[in-house]
Amino acid sequence: MQKSKAITQPYIYLLIAGIVLIAFNLRPAITSLGPLVGMIQKDIGLAHWSAGLLMSLPLIVFAVMSPLVPKIASRLTNEKTLILGLAFLLVGISIRYIPTTFFLFSGTLLAGTGIAVGNVLLPAVVKERFPEKFGLMTSVYSTSMGLIASLASGVSVPLAVNYNLGWKGAQVIWAIPVAVAIVVWLFLLKRNKNRSIHQERKSSQFNQIWRSPLAWQLAIFMGVQSFLFYVTVSWLPEILHSHGISLATAGWLLSFTQLIGLPASFIIPVLAGRFATQVWIAFSLGILSILGYSGLLIGSSYPVIIVSIILIGVALGGSFPLALTYIGLRSRTGQQASELSGMAQSTGYILAAVGPLFIGYLFDLTHVWTTPLLTLVAVSFIVMVFSMLAGRNKYV
């Protein structure tokens, strides 16, 4: 934590609360829509391809915006850029209440832009403000992100149906925590009198990160682990259904896969922050991923499937926070962390957007899940290799 006379214990607690509030708001605008897509289609007449585009649009926005966010923050400071991103998110969620295709897609575009700002800058803020506790703080906000994402998915339909809010009310309710976050960060901005970081940034050369081999190793790791996550979220229920499990049960097993990864989301960054090298952590998570997808490939019995999705859940739950932790551990300053975060997340979300389409295409070609699962085993190996390379005790 940077030392300053202006920094007091209440300020630190409020800063932690502000970081957690940012994390809270990085997923619900997206995950709350998925369960409501059927209602949205009926209400405003969306075709299936349009609904698919609606769900992919935020990932495309993340890929485009991520490299730009550090440049904006270098001019405005992290705090002002975060507030701007939250404002975009608030407006985006709010205008989706108007039941037209234009406002639905425009709102999702604005929301995606706001989320991209938080995605990129949160590791940088933690690096600047808590350099000695980066692993622990990454654990706190990544676990918070996972919890609220699961909650948003789970309560969307009950809010819409049981409480008669409809799809519009069920998604616009997530504007409330955004508004709270804006208030907190406005107060933090007023209290923060230190502008040395802002002045330092003016001399930064953004293209240096893109020439670093270590940065590319981290970016590829971020990308292929994102590929695995979004493919699993998109296609795991269908894979389980092919083994004779009902679609309803398969849906619950997908939720279980994400929930079982939450302890890893908290533990992995803490462990990573305590060691100079994280190669052994990367290797362990990679082996779990390989074994998990191999289990789905070779086994059709219920116990084998349960063990496989536990292994997959732990591997996925640990890989994303590990990638976030690398951003802080492999950079020397908050500004460098911001640039590295932008580069890694841009690459990551390009692959994330391609993943479900590519795996779906492989299934369409073969009509069985063997080739797609073999591909996921191979991608798991690539994840392990680049995670181990990025886990060496080096700086970009």
N, C-alpha and C positions, 0 to 999 in steps of 0.2 A: 504493500500500500504506500503511495506517495506521502511523504511527510510534509505537512503544512500546518501552520498555526490555525488556519481556518477550518481544519478538519477536526471534528469532534466525534465522540462515540455515537451520539444520536445520528449524526450525518452518515457515519459508516453503516449503521443499521438501515437507514433510509436508502442508501445506495444499494445495499444488498436487496432490499425490497424492490427497488426500481429494476434491478437486473432480473429478478424473478418475474416481475410483471411483464417485462419485455418477452421473456421466455414463454409465459402464459399465452401471449398473443401471437406467437409465430406459427400456430397450427390450426386453431379452431375455425378460422375463416375458410379453411380448405376442408378439414375433416368433417365439419358439420354438414357440408353440402352432399357428400357421398350418399348417406342414407336417405336424403331427401330428393334425390334425382328423379325418382319415379313420380313424386308429387309435382315437381317442377315441370316435368315433361307434359303431364296431363293439364296443368294449369295454363301454360303459355305455348304449348304445342311444339316442344323441342323434338327434333329427330334424334335417333340414337347417335349418329355421328356428331351432332351438335353437342349432345350431352357429354360424349367422350372428349370433345375439344374443350368443353368447359372445365373438365377435371384436369386436362393436360396444360391448360393455359398458364396456371401459376408456375409450373415447372419451367416453361419456356421463358416467362418473365424473369424467373430467378437466374437462368443462364445468361440472359441479355444484360440484366441490371448489375449482377454481382461484381464485374470488373469496374463498373462506373462508380459504385458507392464509395470506395476509398478516395477517389478524386473529388467527389462532392464533399466528403468529410474533411479533406485537407483544406478546403476553403471555409467551411462552416463550423468546424469542430465536431467531434463525435456526438456530443449532447444535442446540439441543434439539428444535426442530421437525423438522429434517432427520433426527435420530436416531429420533424418533417415526415419521416416514414410512418410514425403512428397516426399523423393527421391524414395521410393518404389511406391508411388502413381503415380509419374511422369513417371517412367519406365513402370508401369502397363498399364496406359492409352495409352502411346506411342506405345507399341508393339502390342496393339490391332488393330493398323492400318494395320498390316500384315494379310491379309484375309485367315487365316487358323484356324482350330478348336483348334490346340495346342496353338497358340499365343492368341487366343480369351480367352480361359480358363485360361492360365497362366497369362495373363495380368489382368484378373478379380481377380485372386487369389492374385497377388501382390498389386493391387489397394485396395482390401479388407483388406489386412494386414496394408497398410498405413493408411487407414481410421480408423481401430481399434485403432491405436496409438493415433490419434487425438481425437477419441471418449472418450478414457479413460483419457488422460492427460489434455484436455481442462479445465474440472472442477478443476483439481489440480492446474493448472497454475493460474486460476482466484482466487482460494483460497489463494495461496501464494502471489500474487501480489496485489490483491484488496480485502483483508479480510473484510474491512468495507463496500465495495460496491458489495458484492458477488451477491446479488439479482439483482441489476441493470445490472451488467455485464452479468449475465446469461440470462437476458431478451434480451440484445443486441445480443449476439451470437446465442441464440436459435431461435430468430426471423429471423436473417440473414440466418440461416441454412434452415428454412422453406421457405423463399422467393426464395433462389437460387435453392432449390430442385424443387419447382413449375416451375421456369423459365426453368430449364434444361429439364423438361418433355415437356413443352409447345413449346420450340423452336427446339427440335430435328428434327422433321419431316420437318418443314420449311427450316431448314439449309440443310438437306439432299436433299430435292426435289427442293425448290425454288431457292436455291443458288448453286445447282449442286455439293454439297460436298459429296453426298453419305453417307451411314451410317458410313464409316470410318472417313471421315472428320468431320461429325457432332458430333462424340464422342471425337475425338482426340483434338478438339478445347478447351476442358476443361483442357488440359494440361497447357494452358497459365496461368490461375490464380494459378495453383500449382507452376509453375516456379517463379512467382512474390512472392508468399508466402515464397519460399525457400530463395530468395534474402533478404527479410525483416528479416527473422529469423536468417540468417547468420550475418546480421548487429547487431541484438539484442544480439546474442551470444557473439559477439566481445565486445559489450558495457557492458555486464553483468559481473562485477568483483566479485560479491558476491558468494562464494562457500560454505557458512555455511550450507545451506540446503542439499547440496550434502553430506557433512561430517556427518550430523545428520542422514541421511538415512541408513548409514552402520550398525547402531545398531537396526534398525527396524526389527520386527519379522512379516513377512507377514501373518502367519497363525493365528494371533490373531484376525484379522477381521472376519475370517470364523467361529470363536467361539462366536461371539457377536450376541445375539438374535435380537437386534435392527438392526444390519447389515442385518440379514436374512429377517427381516420385510421389509426393504427397497429394498432388492434384489427381494423379491417376488412381491412387488408393481411394481418395474421396469419391471419384467417379464410379469405380467398379463396385464399391460397397453400396453406393446409392442405386446402382443398377440392380444388385441383388435384392435390396430392400423393396423397391417399387415393383419388381417382378413378383416377389413373394406376396406382397399386399394384393396385387392384381390377380394372380393366377393360383395361389395356394389352395383356395376353396375348390377350384376345378380339378386340380391335381388330386386332392383328397377324395373328391367325388368319383374320380376314375377308379379309386380303390374300393368303391362300394359304400362310402360314407355319404349320408344325406347332405344336401346343400345347407340345410339349417345347422346341422352339427358342424359341418365344415366351416361355416361362418363363425361359430363360437370358438372353434379351434384356431382360427386366424386371430381372434381377439386374445386367446390364451397365448399364442406365439408372441404377441407384442407385450403382454403383461409379464410373461416369464423373463423377458429381457430387461425389465426395469431395474432389478438389483444389479445387473451387470452395468447398466447405464450409470449407476452411482459409484460402484466399486472401481471400475476400470480407470477412470480419470484420476482417482485418488492414488491408486497403485502406480499409474504411469508417472505422476508427479513426484514420486518418492525415489525414482531410479533415473540414472543418467541415460540409460538405454532402455528402450521398450520392445526390443526385438523378441524377447521370450513371450511377452504378452501378445504380440502380433502373431507369432507362430501358434500359440495356443488357440486363439480365436479362429485362425485359419483352419486348423485341424478340426475344430468343432463344426465349422461350416461345411467342410468337405464331407465329414461323416454324416452330417444331417441330411444333405441333399442326396448322398449316396444311399442312405437308408430309405428315402422315398423312392429311389430308383429300383432298389433290389427287394424291398420288403413290402408286403401288402397286409400283414397281420396288424391288428390294432395296437398291440404293445410296441411293435417296431415303429409304427407311425407316430405314436405318442413320444417315444424317445427321440425320434428324428426331429419333430417340431420343437421339442425342448432344446435340442442342440442348436437348431437354426435360430430359435428365439434368443438364446444367450449370445450366439455369435453376432447376430444383427444388432442386438441391444448394446453390445459392447463396442462394435466397430465404429459406429457414428460418433459416440463421445470420444473414442480414441483419436479419430481424425480431428475433432475439434481441439483436443488436448495437444496434438502435434502442432497445430497452428501457433499456440503459445510457446511450446517448448522449443520449436525450431526457429523462432524469431527472437531478435534481441530487444526490440522496442514495440510499443503499441502500434506505431505507424506501420512498421514492417508486418506485424500481425494482421493489420487491416488489409494490406495489399495481398498478403498470402491467402487470407480468408477469401477475398474477392476472386482471386485466380482459381483456388481449389474448388470453390462452390460453383463457379461458372462451368468448369469442366464437369463437375459432379452432376449438375442438373441437366446438362446436355445428355449424358449417358443415362440418367434416370428417366428422361422423357423417351429415349429410344428403346430402353429395355423391355417394357411390357409389349410394345409393338413388335419387336424382333422375336421375342419368345412366342407370342401369339402367331406370328408368321411361320415359325418353325413347326408349330402344332398343326397349322392349316396344311402345310406341305406333307406331313407324315401321318396325321390323324391319331397319333399316340404321343404320350408324354416322355417317351424314352430319350429322344434327341434333345428336347428342351432341358430335361434334367441333367443329361450328360454335359450340356452347355453350362448349366449352373454349377456343376462340380468343377468344370474347367475354370469358370470365372472365380470361384472360391479360391482356387489355387493362385490365380493372378492377384486376388485381393491379399492373400497371405504374403506373396513375394514383395509386392510394393509397400505393404504395411511394414514389413521387416526392414526394407530399405529406408523408409521414412522414419523408422524407429531408432536409427543409429544416432549416437550422441554428436550431432553436427548442427550447424546453423545455416540458413539460406544465405 
